[in-house]
């Protein structure tokens, strides 16, 4: 390809033929567009992940095959952007996949997806405008205080929920900016109090 371009552009010792230059540039843009289209077509989306989970149910599979499916889904989830991941989580679109896993499988799945998910969350929190961040945190405090957090009021003694809380706190303390930490202080205090009551 590059040899062809070189020959085309250096054929005339005086000046390049502008029609050929335009043709070459158009060809390059076509190649870039095609490559971008192919890459986008292979990127995971919430719909593709849900479809994959539906086409590959865990029920009735041997342990090794179940592990491959879980790993494939975790890998796809980790490649979602923050908004896609939030939409999928809020709509509970992998609920059937989650309930089909054993406790051990759930733990391994969370080990794969939590670090990336919380890293994205902290990046989003850090970039958020302070007023919007405070509104979001106040909503989380209100949900927690009402005893019906958006997680569905799950038992805080659930080891998987504890894993989520522990990973979230670790990511928060290591990656959130000072401003984000100050804004989130009411939620952290409410969460620590709720966890203390659950012990």
C-alpha positions in Angstrom: 0.0 0.0 0.0 2.7 2.5 1.0 4.9 1.6 -1.9 2.0 2.2 -4.2 1.4 5.6 -2.7 5.0 6.5 -3.0 5.2 5.5 -6.7 2.0 7.4 -7.3 3.1 10.6 -5.7 6.7 10.6 -7.0 5.9 9.6 -10.6 6.1 13.1 -11.9 9.4 14.8 -11.1 7.9 18.3 -11.5 4.7 18.2 -9.5 2.2 15.6 -8.4 -1.0 15.1 -10.4 -3.7 16.6 -8.1 -6.3 14.2 -9.3 -4.2 11.3 -8.2 -3.5 13.0 -4.9 -7.2 13.5 -4.3 -7.8 9.8 -5.3 -5.1 8.6 -2.9 -6.5 10.7 0.0 -10.0 9.4 -0.7 -8.7 5.9 -0.7 -7.0 6.4 2.6 -10.2 7.9 4.1 -12.1 4.9 2.8 -9.6 2.5 4.5 -9.8 4.4 7.8 -13.6 4.4 7.6 -13.8 0.7 6.9 -11.4 -0.1 9.7 -13.3 2.0 12.2 -16.6 0.4 11.1 -15.2 -3.1 11.6 -13.8 -2.2 15.0 -17.0 -0.7 16.2 -18.9 -3.7 15.0 -16.8 -5.9 17.2 -17.0 -3.7 20.3 -19.3 -5.1 23.0 -22.6 -3.3 23.7 -25.1 -4.1 26.5 -27.4 -5.6 23.9 -24.6 -7.9 22.5 -23.6 -9.0 26.0 -27.2 -9.8 27.0 -27.6 -11.7 23.7 -24.4 -13.7 24.3 -25.5 -14.6 27.9 -28.9 -15.7 26.5 -27.3 -17.8 23.8 -24.9 -19.4 26.3 -26.8 -20.3 29.4 -24.9 -21.7 32.3 -27.4 -24.3 33.3 -26.5 -27.9 32.4 -22.9 -27.0 31.5 -19.7 -28.6 32.9 -17.6 -26.5 35.2 -14.9 -25.8 32.6 -17.5 -24.6 30.1 -19.3 -22.5 32.7 -15.9 -20.8 33.6 -15.3 -20.0 29.9 -18.7 -18.4 29.5 -18.3 -16.4 32.7 -14.9 -15.2 31.6 -16.2 -14.2 28.2 -19.0 -12.2 29.7 -16.7 -10.5 32.3 -14.2 -9.6 29.5 -17.0 -8.0 27.4 -18.4 -6.1 30.4 -14.9 -4.8 31.1 -14.7 -3.4 27.6 -18.0 -1.4 27.9 -17.7 2.4 28.5 -19.0 3.8 31.7 -22.4 4.8 30.4 -23.1 1.5 28.8 -22.1 -0.3 31.9 -24.3 1.9 34.1 -27.3 1.3 31.8 -26.9 -2.4 31.8 -26.5 -2.5 35.6 -29.4 -0.2 36.3 -31.7 -2.2 34.1 -30.5 -5.5 35.7 -30.1 -7.0 32.3 -27.7 -9.8 33.4 -29.9 -10.8 36.4 -30.6 -14.3 34.9 -26.9 -14.8 34.3 -26.1 -13.6 37.9 -28.6 -15.9 39.6 -27.4 -18.9 37.5 -23.9 -18.6 39.0 -22.8 -20.4 42.2 -21.4 -18.3 45.1 -17.8 -19.2 44.0 -18.5 -18.2 40.4 -20.0 -14.9 41.6 -16.9 -14.2 43.6 -14.6 -14.9 40.6 -16.8 -12.8 38.3 -16.8 -9.9 40.7 -13.0 -10.1 41.0 -12.8 -9.7 37.2 -15.3 -6.8 36.7 -15.2 -4.7 39.9 -11.7 -3.1 39.5 -12.5 -1.9 36.0 -16.0 -0.8 36.9 -14.9 1.2 40.0 -12.0 2.7 38.1 -14.5 4.0 35.5 -16.8 5.2 38.2 -14.0 7.2 40.0 -12.9 8.8 36.7 -16.5 9.8 36.1 -17.0 11.1 39.7 -13.7 13.1 39.4 -14.8 14.7 36.1 -18.3 15.5 37.3 -19.3 19.1 38.0 -19.4 19.6 41.8 -23.2 20.6 41.9 -24.1 17.4 39.9 -21.8 15.3 42.0 -23.4 16.6 45.2 -26.9 15.9 43.9 -26.0 12.4 43.0 -24.4 11.8 46.4 -27.4 13.2 48.2 -29.7 10.8 46.3 -27.4 7.9 47.3 -27.5 9.0 50.9 -31.3 9.3 50.8 -31.6 5.8 49.2 -29.3 4.4 51.9 -31.1 6.1 54.7 -34.5 4.9 53.5 -33.4 1.3 53.8 -34.1 0.7 50.2 -30.9 1.4 48.3 -31.0 1.0 44.5 -29.3 -2.3 44.9 -32.7 -3.7 46.0 -32.2 -3.6 49.8 -29.9 -6.6 49.8 -28.6 -8.1 53.0 -25.3 -6.4 53.9 -24.0 -9.7 55.3 -24.1 -11.1 51.8 -20.4 -11.8 51.0 -20.8 -10.7 47.4 -22.3 -7.3 48.5 -19.5 -7.0 51.1 -17.0 -7.6 48.2 -18.6 -4.9 46.2 -18.5 -2.4 49.1 -14.9 -3.2 50.0 -13.7 -2.8 46.4 -15.7 0.4 46.0 -14.2 1.9 49.2 -10.7 0.8 48.1 -11.1 2.5 44.7 -12.7 5.6 46.2 -9.9 6.1 48.7 -7.1 5.5 46.2 -8.5 7.2 43.1 -11.0 9.9 44.0 -9.8 13.5 44.0 -9.8 15.5 47.3 -12.9 17.5 46.0 -14.8 14.2 45.2 -13.9 12.8 48.6 -15.2 15.9 50.4 -18.4 15.9 48.4 -18.9 12.2 49.1 -18.3 12.4 52.8 -22.0 12.3 53.8 -22.5 9.1 51.8 -19.3 7.4 53.2 -20.5 8.2 56.7 -24.0 6.9 56.0 -22.6 3.7 54.4 -20.2 3.1 57.3 -23.0 3.5 59.8 -25.2 1.1 57.8 -22.5 -1.5 57.6 -21.8 -1.2 61.3 -25.5 -1.8 62.1 -25.4 -4.9 59.8 -22.6 -6.5 61.8 
